[in-house]
Amino acid sequence: MARLHFSLVSPERELFSGEVDQVDAPGTEGDFGVLAGHAPFMTTLKPGFVFVYDQSVKRAFEIQGGFADVTPAGLTILAEHAEETPERVATH
């Protein structure tokens, strides 16, 4: 299965950068998911949770809005504020 390069950046620091299976994010026009090979687009984000799926682990980051940019190189989220939730959840 192809992997997606994902970066999550806030004004304070880069919270995540790496290869993952899928990312789900809270778009202002509806929640969306991104896999490797997704068509390019850019959208604004509303406050909510970004879920990062990496093999059997699901990580969650709470964000306070921002922008998402999907390119052939991957997904970058520029969040107004972001922090990782304290627990990771196994998906299986």
mmCIF file as gemmi writes it, N, C-alpha and C atoms, coordinates in Angstrom:
data_model
loop_
_atom_site.group_PDB
_atom_site.id
_atom_site.type_symbol
_atom_site.label_atom_id
_atom_site.label_alt_id
_atom_site.label_comp_id
_atom_site.label_asym_id
_atom_site.label_entity_id
_atom_site.label_seq_id
_atom_site.pdbx_PDB_ins_code
_atom_site.Cartn_x
_atom_site.Cartn_y
_atom_site.Cartn_z
_atom_site.occupancy
_atom_site.B_iso_or_equiv
_atom_site.pdbx_formal_charge
_atom_site.auth_seq_id
_atom_site.auth_asym_id
_atom_site.pdbx_PDB_model_num
ATOM 1 N N . MET Axp A 1 ? 0.845 -1.181 0 1 0 ? 1 A 1
ATOM 2 C CA . MET Axp A 1 ? 0 0 0 1 0 ? 1 A 1
ATOM 3 C C . MET Axp A 1 ? 0.893 1.247 0 1 0 ? 1 A 1
ATOM 4 N N . ALA Axp A 2 ? 0.541 2.194 -0.826 1 0 ? 2 A 1
ATOM 5 C CA . ALA Axp A 2 ? 1.304 3.447 -0.905 1 0 ? 2 A 1
ATOM 6 C C . ALA Axp A 2 ? 1.12 4.256 0.376 1 0 ? 2 A 1
ATOM 7 N N . ARG Axp A 3 ? 2.147 5.001 0.728 1 0 ? 3 A 1
ATOM 8 C CA . ARG Axp A 3 ? 2.117 5.802 1.952 1 0 ? 3 A 1
ATOM 9 C C . ARG Axp A 3 ? 2.022 7.27 1.586 1 0 ? 3 A 1
ATOM 10 N N . LEU Axp A 4 ? 1.461 8.051 2.474 1 0 ? 4 A 1
ATOM 11 C CA . LEU Axp A 4 ? 1.244 9.483 2.309 1 0 ? 4 A 1
ATOM 12 C C . LEU Axp A 4 ? 2.228 10.236 3.188 1 0 ? 4 A 1
ATOM 13 N N . HIS Axp A 5 ? 2.917 11.239 2.618 1 0 ? 5 A 1
ATOM 14 C CA . HIS Axp A 5 ? 3.752 12.097 3.462 1 0 ? 5 A 1
ATOM 15 C C . HIS Axp A 5 ? 2.845 13.16 4.076 1 0 ? 5 A 1
ATOM 16 N N . PHE Axp A 6 ? 2.89 13.282 5.409 1 0 ? 6 A 1
ATOM 17 C CA . PHE Axp A 6 ? 2.027 14.216 6.138 1 0 ? 6 A 1
ATOM 18 C C . PHE Axp A 6 ? 2.861 15.077 7.064 1 0 ? 6 A 1
ATOM 19 N N . SER Axp A 7 ? 2.571 16.391 7.056 1 0 ? 7 A 1
ATOM 20 C CA . SER Axp A 7 ? 3.19 17.332 7.989 1 0 ? 7 A 1
ATOM 21 C C . SER Axp A 7 ? 2.099 18.149 8.664 1 0 ? 7 A 1
ATOM 22 N N . LEU Axp A 8 ? 2.207 18.296 9.975 1 0 ? 8 A 1
ATOM 23 C CA . LEU Axp A 8 ? 1.301 19.142 10.756 1 0 ? 8 A 1
ATOM 24 C C . LEU Axp A 8 ? 2.153 20.194 11.447 1 0 ? 8 A 1
ATOM 25 N N . VAL Axp A 9 ? 1.885 21.451 11.119 1 0 ? 9 A 1
ATOM 26 C CA . VAL Axp A 9 ? 2.695 22.559 11.613 1 0 ? 9 A 1
ATOM 27 C C . VAL Axp A 9 ? 1.797 23.588 12.284 1 0 ? 9 A 1
ATOM 28 N N . SER Axp A 10 ? 2.219 24.068 13.448 1 0 ? 10 A 1
ATOM 29 C CA . SER Axp A 10 ? 1.538 25.177 14.125 1 0 ? 10 A 1
ATOM 30 C C . SER Axp A 10 ? 2.528 26.333 14.198 1 0 ? 10 A 1
ATOM 31 N N . PRO Axp A 11 ? 2.096 27.535 14.588 1 0 ? 11 A 1
ATOM 32 C CA . PRO Axp A 11 ? 3.046 28.636 14.71 1 0 ? 11 A 1
ATOM 33 C C . PRO Axp A 11 ? 4.176 28.342 15.702 1 0 ? 11 A 1
ATOM 34 N N . GLU Axp A 12 ? 3.905 27.506 16.695 1 0 ? 12 A 1
ATOM 35 C CA . GLU Axp A 12 ? 4.914 27.202 17.71 1 0 ? 12 A 1
ATOM 36 C C . GLU Axp A 12 ? 5.967 26.211 17.232 1 0 ? 12 A 1
ATOM 37 N N . ARG Axp A 13 ? 5.528 25.166 16.461 1 0 ? 13 A 1
ATOM 38 C CA . ARG Axp A 13 ? 6.461 24.108 16.084 1 0 ? 13 A 1
ATOM 39 C C . ARG Axp A 13 ? 5.814 23.131 15.107 1 0 ? 13 A 1
ATOM 40 N N . GLU Axp A 14 ? 6.635 22.254 14.554 1 0 ? 14 A 1
ATOM 41 C CA . GLU Axp A 14 ? 6.13 21.149 13.75 1 0 ? 14 A 1
ATOM 42 C C . GLU Axp A 14 ? 5.764 20.021 14.705 1 0 ? 14 A 1
ATOM 43 N N . LEU Axp A 15 ? 4.504 19.593 14.673 1 0 ? 15 A 1
ATOM 44 C CA . LEU Axp A 15 ? 4.042 18.549 15.588 1 0 ? 15 A 1
ATOM 45 C C . LEU Axp A 15 ? 4.214 17.154 15.012 1 0 ? 15 A 1
ATOM 46 N N . PHE Axp A 16 ? 4.182 17.037 13.683 1 0 ? 16 A 1
ATOM 47 C CA . PHE Axp A 16 ? 4.294 15.716 13.076 1 0 ? 16 A 1
ATOM 48 C C . PHE Axp A 16 ? 4.835 15.872 11.665 1 0 ? 16 A 1
ATOM 49 N N . SER Axp A 17 ? 5.695 14.943 11.275 1 0 ? 17 A 1
ATOM 50 C CA . SER Axp A 17 ? 6.161 14.848 9.895 1 0 ? 17 A 1
ATOM 51 C C . SER Axp A 17 ? 6.568 13.415 9.649 1 0 ? 17 A 1
ATOM 52 N N . GLY Axp A 18 ? 5.938 12.787 8.659 1 0 ? 18 A 1
ATOM 53 C CA . GLY Axp A 18 ? 6.306 11.412 8.367 1 0 ? 18 A 1
ATOM 54 C C . GLY Axp A 18 ? 5.359 10.762 7.388 1 0 ? 18 A 1
ATOM 55 N N . GLU Axp A 19 ? 5.641 9.502 7.106 1 0 ? 19 A 1
ATOM 56 C CA . GLU Axp A 19 ? 4.838 8.701 6.188 1 0 ? 19 A 1
ATOM 57 C C . GLU Axp A 19 ? 3.739 7.998 6.983 1 0 ? 19 A 1
ATOM 58 N N . VAL Axp A 20 ? 2.49 8.107 6.5 1 0 ? 20 A 1
ATOM 59 C CA . VAL Axp A 20 ? 1.336 7.51 7.175 1 0 ? 20 A 1
ATOM 60 C C . VAL Axp A 20 ? 0.435 6.837 6.141 1 0 ? 20 A 1
ATOM 61 N N . ASP Axp A 21 ? -0.582 6.135 6.628 1 0 ? 21 A 1
ATOM 62 C CA . ASP Axp A 21 ? -1.538 5.478 5.734 1 0 ? 21 A 1
ATOM 63 C C . ASP Axp A 21 ? -2.674 6.412 5.319 1 0 ? 21 A 1
ATOM 64 N N . GLN Axp A 22 ? -3.182 7.219 6.266 1 0 ? 22 A 1
ATOM 65 C CA . GLN Axp A 22 ? -4.345 8.072 6.006 1 0 ? 22 A 1
ATOM 66 C C . GLN Axp A 22 ? -4.393 9.185 7.032 1 0 ? 22 A 1
ATOM 67 N N . VAL Axp A 23 ? -4.983 10.332 6.622 1 0 ? 23 A 1
ATOM 68 C CA . VAL Axp A 23 ? -5.234 11.443 7.538 1 0 ? 23 A 1
ATOM 69 C C . VAL Axp A 23 ? -6.661 11.906 7.317 1 0 ? 23 A 1
ATOM 70 N N . ASP Axp A 24 ? -7.42 12.092 8.406 1 0 ? 24 A 1
ATOM 71 C CA . ASP Axp A 24 ? -8.76 12.67 8.364 1 0 ? 24 A 1
ATOM 72 C C . ASP Axp A 24 ? -8.71 14.033 9.03 1 0 ? 24 A 1
ATOM 73 N N . ALA Axp A 25 ? -9.38 15.035 8.424 1 0 ? 25 A 1
ATOM 74 C CA . ALA Axp A 25 ? -9.309 16.401 8.939 1 0 ? 25 A 1
ATOM 75 C C . ALA Axp A 25 ? -10.668 17.084 8.866 1 0 ? 25 A 1
ATOM 76 N N . PRO Axp A 26 ? -10.882 18.109 9.716 1 0 ? 26 A 1
ATOM 77 C CA . PRO Axp A 26 ? -12.167 18.819 9.772 1 0 ? 26 A 1
ATOM 78 C C . PRO Axp A 26 ? -12.209 20.027 8.827 1 0 ? 26 A 1
ATOM 79 N N . GLY Axp A 27 ? -12.562 19.81 7.579 1 0 ? 27 A 1
ATOM 80 C CA . GLY Axp A 27 ? -12.678 20.913 6.625 1 0 ? 27 A 1
ATOM 81 C C . GLY Axp A 27 ? -13.868 21.799 6.936 1 0 ? 27 A 1
ATOM 82 N N . THR Axp A 28 ? -13.777 23.073 6.597 1 0 ? 28 A 1
ATOM 83 C CA . THR Axp A 28 ? -14.901 23.986 6.847 1 0 ? 28 A 1
ATOM 84 C C . THR Axp A 28 ? -16.118 23.627 6.001 1 0 ? 28 A 1
ATOM 85 N N . GLU Axp A 29 ? -15.9 22.928 4.894 1 0 ? 29 A 1
ATOM 86 C CA . GLU Axp A 29 ? -17.026 22.507 4.055 1 0 ? 29 A 1
ATOM 87 C C . GLU Axp A 29 ? -17.316 21.022 4.21 1 0 ? 29 A 1
ATOM 88 N N . GLY Axp A 30 ? -16.787 20.423 5.253 1 0 ? 30 A 1
ATOM 89 C CA . GLY Axp A 30 ? -17.017 19.014 5.536 1 0 ? 30 A 1
ATOM 90 C C . GLY Axp A 30 ? -15.72 18.295 5.84 1 0 ? 30 A 1
ATOM 91 N N . ASP Axp A 31 ? -15.806 17.307 6.707 1 0 ? 31 A 1
ATOM 92 C CA . ASP Axp A 31 ? -14.633 16.509 7.056 1 0 ? 31 A 1
ATOM 93 C C . ASP Axp A 31 ? -14.173 15.735 5.821 1 0 ? 31 A 1
ATOM 94 N N . PHE Axp A 32 ? -12.867 15.468 5.741 1 0 ? 32 A 1
ATOM 95 C CA . PHE Axp A 32 ? -12.337 14.756 4.589 1 0 ? 32 A 1
ATOM 96 C C . PHE Axp A 32 ? -11.193 13.862 5.011 1 0 ? 32 A 1
ATOM 97 N N . GLY Axp A 33 ? -10.909 12.862 4.183 1 0 ? 33 A 1
ATOM 98 C CA . GLY Axp A 33 ? -9.793 11.958 4.4 1 0 ? 33 A 1
ATOM 99 C C . GLY Axp A 33 ? -8.856 12.008 3.205 1 0 ? 33 A 1
ATOM 100 N N . VAL Axp A 34 ? -7.574 11.812 3.46 1 0 ? 34 A 1
ATOM 101 C CA . VAL Axp A 34 ? -6.569 11.847 2.404 1 0 ? 34 A 1
ATOM 102 C C . VAL Axp A 34 ? -5.719 10.577 2.48 1 0 ? 34 A 1
ATOM 103 N N . LEU Axp A 35 ? -5.582 9.936 1.327 1 0 ? 35 A 1
ATOM 104 C CA . LEU Axp A 35 ? -4.703 8.78 1.149 1 0 ? 35 A 1
ATOM 105 C C . LEU Axp A 35 ? -3.626 9.156 0.139 1 0 ? 35 A 1
ATOM 106 N N . ALA Axp A 36 ? -2.605 8.34 0.002 1 0 ? 36 A 1
ATOM 107 C CA . ALA Axp A 36 ? -1.58 8.576 -1.019 1 0 ? 36 A 1
ATOM 108 C C . ALA Axp A 36 ? -2.24 8.636 -2.39 1 0 ? 36 A 1
ATOM 109 N N . GLY Axp A 37 ? -1.79 9.565 -3.234 1 0 ? 37 A 1
ATOM 110 C CA . GLY Axp A 37 ? -2.33 9.688 -4.581 1 0 ? 37 A 1
ATOM 111 C C . GLY Axp A 37 ? -3.591 10.524 -4.683 1 0 ? 37 A 1
ATOM 112 N N . HIS Axp A 38 ? -4.003 11.169 -3.607 1 0 ? 38 A 1
ATOM 113 C CA . HIS Axp A 38 ? -5.218 11.992 -3.624 1 0 ? 38 A 1
ATOM 114 C C . HIS Axp A 38 ? -5.052 13.148 -4.601 1 0 ? 38 A 1
ATOM 115 N N . ALA Axp A 39 ? -6.134 13.566 -5.215 1 0 ? 39 A 1
ATOM 116 C CA . ALA Axp A 39 ? -6.107 14.721 -6.118 1 0 ? 39 A 1
ATOM 117 C C . ALA Axp A 39 ? -5.722 15.976 -5.339 1 0 ? 39 A 1
ATOM 118 N N . PRO Axp A 40 ? -4.936 16.864 -5.931 1 0 ? 40 A 1
ATOM 119 C CA . PRO Axp A 40 ? -4.531 18.091 -5.239 1 0 ? 40 A 1
ATOM 120 C C . PRO Axp A 40 ? -5.726 19.007 -4.943 1 0 ? 40 A 1
ATOM 121 N N . PHE Axp A 41 ? -5.694 19.626 -3.769 1 0 ? 41 A 1
ATOM 122 C CA . PHE Axp A 41 ? -6.661 20.657 -3.404 1 0 ? 41 A 1
ATOM 123 C C . PHE Axp A 41 ? -6.156 21.411 -2.184 1 0 ? 41 A 1
ATOM 124 N N . MET Axp A 42 ? -6.779 22.558 -1.928 1 0 ? 42 A 1
ATOM 125 C CA . MET Axp A 42 ? -6.467 23.346 -0.738 1 0 ? 42 A 1
ATOM 126 C C . MET Axp A 42 ? -7.797 23.746 -0.112 1 0 ? 42 A 1
ATOM 127 N N . THR Axp A 43 ? -7.848 23.733 1.224 1 0 ? 43 A 1
ATOM 128 C CA . THR Axp A 43 ? -9.085 24.102 1.907 1 0 ? 43 A 1
ATOM 129 C C . THR Axp A 43 ? -8.766 24.697 3.272 1 0 ? 43 A 1
ATOM 130 N N . THR Axp A 44 ? -9.745 25.374 3.828 1 0 ? 44 A 1
ATOM 131 C CA . THR Axp A 44 ? -9.623 25.879 5.192 1 0 ? 44 A 1
ATOM 132 C C . THR Axp A 44 ? -10.136 24.807 6.152 1 0 ? 44 A 1
ATOM 133 N N . LEU Axp A 45 ? -9.667 24.892 7.385 1 0 ? 45 A 1
ATOM 134 C CA . LEU Axp A 45 ? -10.046 23.926 8.416 1 0 ? 45 A 1
ATOM 135 C C . LEU Axp A 45 ? -10.775 24.619 9.545 1 0 ? 45 A 1
ATOM 136 N N . LYS Axp A 46 ? -11.736 23.926 10.131 1 0 ? 46 A 1
ATOM 137 C CA . LYS Axp A 46 ? -12.444 24.424 11.307 1 0 ? 46 A 1
ATOM 138 C C . LYS Axp A 46 ? -11.843 23.772 12.552 1 0 ? 46 A 1
ATOM 139 N N . PRO Axp A 47 ? -12.135 24.302 13.727 1 0 ? 47 A 1
ATOM 140 C CA . PRO Axp A 47 ? -11.662 23.643 14.947 1 0 ? 47 A 1
ATOM 141 C C . PRO Axp A 47 ? -12.185 22.208 15.028 1 0 ? 47 A 1
ATOM 142 N N . GLY Axp A 48 ? -11.333 21.314 15.472 1 0 ? 48 A 1
ATOM 143 C CA . GLY Axp A 48 ? -11.716 19.908 15.58 1 0 ? 48 A 1
ATOM 144 C C . GLY Axp A 48 ? -10.489 19.034 15.737 1 0 ? 48 A 1
ATOM 145 N N . PHE Axp A 49 ? -10.606 17.796 15.262 1 0 ? 49 A 1
ATOM 146 C CA . PHE Axp A 49 ? -9.532 16.82 15.428 1 0 ? 49 A 1
ATOM 147 C C . PHE Axp A 49 ? -9.009 16.339 14.088 1 0 ? 49 A 1
ATOM 148 N N . VAL Axp A 50 ? -7.693 16.223 13.991 1 0 ? 50 A 1
ATOM 149 C CA . VAL Axp A 50 ? -7.023 15.587 12.866 1 0 ? 50 A 1
ATOM 150 C C . VAL Axp A 50 ? -6.631 14.197 13.346 1 0 ? 50 A 1
ATOM 151 N N . PHE Axp A 51 ? -7.059 13.177 12.599 1 0 ? 51 A 1
ATOM 152 C CA . PHE Axp A 51 ? -6.733 11.795 12.953 1 0 ? 51 A 1
ATOM 153 C C . PHE Axp A 51 ? -5.711 11.26 11.961 1 0 ? 51 A 1
ATOM 154 N N . VAL Axp A 52 ? -4.628 10.699 12.489 1 0 ? 52 A 1
ATOM 155 C CA . VAL Axp A 52 ? -3.537 10.177 11.679 1 0 ? 52 A 1
ATOM 156 C C . VAL Axp A 52 ? -3.492 8.668 11.878 1 0 ? 52 A 1
ATOM 157 N N . TYR Axp A 53 ? -3.641 7.925 10.781 1 0 ? 53 A 1
ATOM 158 C CA . TYR Axp A 53 ? -3.636 6.465 10.821 1 0 ? 53 A 1
ATOM 159 C C . TYR Axp A 53 ? -2.302 5.962 10.286 1 0 ? 53 A 1
ATOM 160 N N . ASP Axp A 54 ? -1.586 5.238 11.121 1 0 ? 54 A 1
ATOM 161 C CA . ASP Axp A 54 ? -0.289 4.705 10.747 1 0 ? 54 A 1
ATOM 162 C C . ASP Axp A 54 ? -0.238 3.248 11.172 1 0 ? 54 A 1
ATOM 163 N N . GLN Axp A 55 ? -0.427 2.358 10.222 1 0 ? 55 A 1
ATOM 164 C CA . GLN Axp A 55 ? -0.52 0.932 10.452 1 0 ? 55 A 1
ATOM 165 C C . GLN Axp A 55 ? -1.624 0.662 11.469 1 0 ? 55 A 1
ATOM 166 N N . SER Axp A 56 ? -1.327 0.166 12.658 1 0 ? 56 A 1
ATOM 167 C CA . SER Axp A 56 ? -2.397 -0.156 13.608 1 0 ? 56 A 1
ATOM 168 C C . SER Axp A 56 ? -2.603 0.921 14.667 1 0 ? 56 A 1
ATOM 169 N N . VAL Axp A 57 ? -1.982 2.088 14.501 1 0 ? 57 A 1
ATOM 170 C CA . VAL Axp A 57 ? -2.091 3.154 15.503 1 0 ? 57 A 1
ATOM 171 C C . VAL Axp A 57 ? -2.832 4.353 14.931 1 0 ? 57 A 1
ATOM 172 N N . LYS Axp A 58 ? -3.739 4.899 15.734 1 0 ? 58 A 1
ATOM 173 C CA . LYS Axp A 58 ? -4.481 6.108 15.379 1 0 ? 58 A 1
ATOM 174 C C . LYS Axp A 58 ? -4.071 7.201 16.366 1 0 ? 58 A 1
ATOM 175 N N . ARG Axp A 59 ? -3.498 8.286 15.831 1 0 ? 59 A 1
ATOM 176 C CA . ARG Axp A 59 ? -3.115 9.43 16.671 1 0 ? 59 A 1
ATOM 177 C C . ARG Axp A 59 ? -4.101 10.557 16.409 1 0 ? 59 A 1
ATOM 178 N N . ALA Axp A 60 ? -4.373 11.363 17.43 1 0 ? 60 A 1
ATOM 179 C CA . ALA Axp A 60 ? -5.301 12.481 17.29 1 0 ? 60 A 1
ATOM 180 C C . ALA Axp A 60 ? -4.622 13.775 17.712 1 0 ? 60 A 1
ATOM 181 N N . PHE Axp A 61 ? -4.862 14.826 16.926 1 0 ? 61 A 1
ATOM 182 C CA . PHE Axp A 61 ? -4.362 16.161 17.222 1 0 ? 61 A 1
ATOM 183 C C . PHE Axp A 61 ? -5.563 17.104 17.229 1 0 ? 61 A 1
ATOM 184 N N . GLU Axp A 62 ? -5.71 17.884 18.274 1 0 ? 62 A 1
ATOM 185 C CA . GLU Axp A 62 ? -6.781 18.88 18.309 1 0 ? 62 A 1
ATOM 186 C C . GLU Axp A 62 ? -6.245 20.163 17.692 1 0 ? 62 A 1
ATOM 187 N N . ILE Axp A 63 ? -7.005 20.709 16.721 1 0 ? 63 A 1
ATOM 188 C CA . ILE Axp A 63 ? -6.577 21.942 16.058 1 0 ? 63 A 1
ATOM 189 C C . ILE Axp A 63 ? -7.629 23.028 16.244 1 0 ? 63 A 1
ATOM 190 N N . GLN Axp A 64 ? -7.203 24.268 16.077 1 0 ? 64 A 1
ATOM 191 C CA . GLN Axp A 64 ? -8.106 25.412 16.185 1 0 ? 64 A 1
ATOM 192 C C . GLN Axp A 64 ? -8.182 26.14 14.844 1 0 ? 64 A 1
ATOM 193 N N . GLY Axp A 65 ? -8.427 25.413 13.771 1 0 ? 65 A 1
ATOM 194 C CA . GLY Axp A 65 ? -8.532 25.99 12.444 1 0 ? 65 A 1
ATOM 195 C C . GLY Axp A 65 ? -7.197 26.063 11.744 1 0 ? 65 A 1
ATOM 196 N N . GLY Axp A 66 ? -7.238 26.451 10.469 1 0 ? 66 A 1
ATOM 197 C CA . GLY Axp A 66 ? -6.022 26.565 9.68 1 0 ? 66 A 1
ATOM 198 C C . GLY Axp A 66 ? -6.286 26.248 8.23 1 0 ? 66 A 1
ATOM 199 N N . PHE Axp A 67 ? -5.27 25.712 7.554 1 0 ? 67 A 1
ATOM 200 C CA . PHE Axp A 67 ? -5.341 25.387 6.134 1 0 ? 67 A 1
ATOM 201 C C . PHE Axp A 67 ? -4.764 23.998 5.891 1 0 ? 67 A 1
ATOM 202 N N . ALA Axp A 68 ? -5.312 23.311 4.889 1 0 ? 68 A 1
ATOM 203 C CA . ALA Axp A 68 ? -4.784 22.029 4.444 1 0 ? 68 A 1
ATOM 204 C C . ALA Axp A 68 ? -4.434 22.147 2.966 1 0 ? 68 A 1
ATOM 205 N N . ASP Axp A 69 ? -3.276 21.624 2.602 1 0 ? 69 A 1
ATOM 206 C CA . ASP Axp A 69 ? -2.811 21.67 1.223 1 0 ? 69 A 1
ATOM 207 C C . ASP Axp A 69 ? -2.392 20.262 0.798 1 0 ? 69 A 1
ATOM 208 N N . VAL Axp A 70 ? -3.13 19.69 -0.159 1 0 ? 70 A 1
ATOM 209 C CA . VAL Axp A 70 ? -2.814 18.374 -0.693 1 0 ? 70 A 1
ATOM 210 C C . VAL Axp A 70 ? -2.134 18.588 -2.043 1 0 ? 70 A 1
ATOM 211 N N . THR Axp A 71 ? -0.928 18.042 -2.179 1 0 ? 71 A 1
ATOM 212 C CA . THR Axp A 71 ? -0.174 18.129 -3.428 1 0 ? 71 A 1
ATOM 213 C C . THR Axp A 71 ? 0.288 16.722 -3.794 1 0 ? 71 A 1
ATOM 214 N N . PRO Axp A 72 ? 0.883 16.547 -4.972 1 0 ? 72 A 1
ATOM 215 C CA . PRO Axp A 72 ? 1.434 15.221 -5.287 1 0 ? 72 A 1
ATOM 216 C C . PRO Axp A 72 ? 2.494 14.765 -4.273 1 0 ? 72 A 1
ATOM 217 N N . ALA Axp A 73 ? 3.11 15.709 -3.565 1 0 ? 73 A 1
ATOM 218 C CA . ALA Axp A 73 ? 4.125 15.361 -2.562 1 0 ? 73 A 1
ATOM 219 C C . ALA Axp A 73 ? 3.517 14.92 -1.237 1 0 ? 73 A 1
ATOM 220 N N . GLY Axp A 74 ? 2.228 15.197 -0.99 1 0 ? 74 A 1
ATOM 221 C CA . GLY Axp A 74 ? 1.598 14.799 0.265 1 0 ? 74 A 1
ATOM 222 C C . GLY Axp A 74 ? 0.648 15.844 0.799 1 0 ? 74 A 1
ATOM 223 N N . LEU Axp A 75 ? 0.38 15.786 2.102 1 0 ? 75 A 1
ATOM 224 C CA . LEU Axp A 75 ? -0.559 16.679 2.789 1 0 ? 75 A 1
ATOM 225 C C . LEU Axp A 75 ? 0.199 17.495 3.824 1 0 ? 75 A 1
ATOM 226 N N . THR Axp A 76 ? -0.028 18.809 3.784 1 0 ? 76 A 1
ATOM 227 C CA . THR Axp A 76 ? 0.502 19.691 4.813 1 0 ? 76 A 1
ATOM 228 C C . THR Axp A 76 ? -0.663 20.418 5.454 1 0 ? 76 A 1
ATOM 229 N N . ILE Axp A 77 ? -0.71 20.401 6.785 1 0 ? 77 A 1
ATOM 230 C CA . ILE Axp A 77 ? -1.697 21.176 7.53 1 0 ? 77 A 1
ATOM 231 C C . ILE Axp A 77 ? -0.965 22.26 8.292 1 0 ? 77 A 1
ATOM 232 N N . LEU Axp A 78 ? -1.385 23.496 8.052 1 0 ? 78 A 1
ATOM 233 C CA . LEU Axp A 78 ? -0.886 24.652 8.79 1 0 ? 78 A 1
ATOM 234 C C . LEU Axp A 78 ? -2.005 25.05 9.744 1 0 ? 78 A 1
ATOM 235 N N . ALA Axp A 79 ? -1.854 24.718 11.011 1 0 ? 79 A 1
ATOM 236 C CA . ALA Axp A 79 ? -2.893 24.942 12.005 1 0 ? 79 A 1
ATOM 237 C C . ALA Axp A 79 ? -2.649 26.236 12.769 1 0 ? 79 A 1
ATOM 238 N N . GLU Axp A 80 ? -3.736 26.934 13.1 1 0 ? 80 A 1
ATOM 239 C CA . GLU Axp A 80 ? -3.615 28.142 13.922 1 0 ? 80 A 1
ATOM 240 C C . GLU Axp A 80 ? -3.079 27.787 15.306 1 0 ? 80 A 1
ATOM 241 N N . HIS Axp A 81 ? -3.51 26.656 15.827 1 0 ? 81 A 1
ATOM 242 C CA . HIS Axp A 81 ? -3.006 26.093 17.081 1 0 ? 81 A 1
ATOM 243 C C . HIS Axp A 81 ? -3.266 24.597 17.015 1 0 ? 81 A 1
ATOM 244 N N . ALA Axp A 82 ? -2.342 23.796 17.534 1 0 ? 82 A 1
ATOM 245 C CA . ALA Axp A 82 ? -2.523 22.345 17.514 1 0 ? 82 A 1
ATOM 246 C C . ALA Axp A 82 ? -1.79 21.724 18.685 1 0 ? 82 A 1
ATOM 247 N N . GLU Axp A 83 ? -2.371 20.643 19.191 1 0 ? 83 A 1
ATOM 248 C CA . GLU Axp A 83 ? -1.689 19.837 20.205 1 0 ? 83 A 1
ATOM 249 C C . GLU Axp A 83 ? -2.166 18.408 20.099 1 0 ? 83 A 1
ATOM 250 N N . GLU Axp A 84 ? -1.244 17.48 20.37 1 0 ? 84 A 1
ATOM 251 C CA . GLU Axp A 84 ? -1.594 16.068 20.305 1 0 ? 84 A 1
ATOM 252 C C . GLU Axp A 84 ? -2.384 15.685 21.545 1 0 ? 84 A 1
ATOM 253 N N . THR Axp A 85 ? -3.417 14.881 21.36 1 0 ? 85 A 1
ATOM 254 C CA . THR Axp A 85 ? -4.15 14.363 22.504 1 0 ? 85 A 1
ATOM 255 C C . THR Axp A 85 ? -3.242 13.371 23.222 1 0 ? 85 A 1
ATOM 256 N N . PRO Axp A 86 ? -3.434 13.173 24.509 1 0 ? 86 A 1
ATOM 257 C CA . PRO Axp A 86 ? -2.472 12.395 25.299 1 0 ? 86 A 1
ATOM 258 C C . PRO Axp A 86 ? -2.446 10.902 25.024 1 0 ? 86 A 1
ATOM 259 N N . GLU Axp A 87 ? -3.454 10.346 24.358 1 0 ? 87 A 1
ATOM 260 C CA . GLU Axp A 87 ? -3.444 8.904 24.18 1 0 ? 87 A 1
ATOM 261 C C . GLU Axp A 87 ? -3.472 8.526 22.711 1 0 ? 87 A 1
ATOM 262 N N . ARG Axp A 88 ? -2.887 7.386 22.424 1 0 ? 88 A 1
ATOM 263 C CA . ARG Axp A 88 ? -2.94 6.813 21.081 1 0 ? 88 A 1
ATOM 264 C C . ARG Axp A 88 ? -3.859 5.612 21.146 1 0 ? 88 A 1
ATOM 265 N N . VAL Axp A 89 ? -4.598 5.383 20.089 1 0 ? 89 A 1
ATOM 266 C CA . VAL Axp A 89 ? -5.586 4.314 20.075 1 0 ? 89 A 1
ATOM 267 C C . VAL Axp A 89 ? -5.214 3.301 19.01 1 0 ? 89 A 1
ATOM 268 N N . ALA Axp A 90 ? -5.178 2.035 19.374 1 0 ? 90 A 1
ATOM 269 C CA . ALA Axp A 90 ? -4.944 0.978 18.386 1 0 ? 90 A 1
ATOM 270 C C . ALA Axp A 90 ? -6.221 0.823 17.569 1 0 ? 90 A 1
ATOM 271 N N . THR Axp A 91 ? -6.074 0.688 16.249 1 0 ? 91 A 1
ATOM 272 C CA . THR Axp A 91 ? -7.247 0.579 15.378 1 0 ? 91 A 1
ATOM 273 C C . THR Axp A 91 ? -7.709 -0.851 15.174 1 0 ? 91 A 1
ATOM 274 N N . HIS Axp A 92 ? -6.933 -1.857 15.612 1 0 ? 92 A 1
ATOM 275 C CA . HIS Axp A 92 ? -7.376 -3.252 15.512 1 0 ? 92 A 1
ATOM 276 C C . HIS Axp A 92 ? -7.432 -3.837 16.896 1 0 ? 92 A 1
